[in-house]
Amino acid sequence: MFPEFRELISKLKTTDHHFSRLFDKHNGIDEEIQKLETKIPAGTHVEIENLKKEKLLLKDQLYAILTKHKEV
């Protein structure tokens, strides 16, 4: 995710608690989605879609933080 911000992500994960929490939550949701999609029986469509929406919202928030710090 966001390879162009790799160095900034590493820095913010250690210096910005809010960013670190969002980043970890995003990755946790990604893992949960993968488990639900491969589980037999798979997670419900609604369950997976809700997690994907939450993950996308987190990704948008992370990107906003990254672009704000990049400008500084």
N, C-alpha and C positions, 0 to 999 in steps of 0.2 A: 504494500500500500504506500503510495506516494514516494517512489524511489528518488525523486528529485529533492526530497526533503530528508533523506536518510540521516545526515549529520545533525540537522536541527531536531529531528525526532529524538535521537539519542540524547541530545542536550536537554530538551524539554522533559523527557522522562525522568531525569534526575533533578531538575530544578523547578518544575512546575507541577505541583501536586494535582491540580485539576486536570491538566493535560494527561498526566500519568494515569489517573483514575479512568478517564474517558478511553484512553488507548487500551488499557487492560480490559475494560468492559467490552469494548468493540471486539477484541480478540476472543474473549470468552463467549460472546454471542456467536461469533463465526464458528467456533468449535462446536457449540450446541447445535447450530444449524446443520453442520456436517454430520453429526451423530444422528440427528432426526431424519435426515435425508437417506442415510444408509441403514438405519435400523429396520428390522423386520418384525412387525409391520412398521412402516415408515410413520413419522409424525404426521399429524393431520395437516392438510393443506393450509388451513387457517393458522395453525400454530407456527408453521414454517414461514408463512407470509408476514405474520406479525413480528417475528424475530428479524426477518430481513428488513422490514421497515425501521425497526429500532436500530439495527446495525447501520443502515444508511443515514439515519439522523445523527448518530454518533460520528460517522465518517465526515458528514458535513460540518459538524462542530469542530472536529479535529483539523479539518482543512482551513476553517476560518482562523483558528489559532495559529496554524503554521504560516498562513499568508500574512497575518498581522505581524508576526515576529520576523518574517523575511524582509518586510519593508523597513524595519527599524535598523 
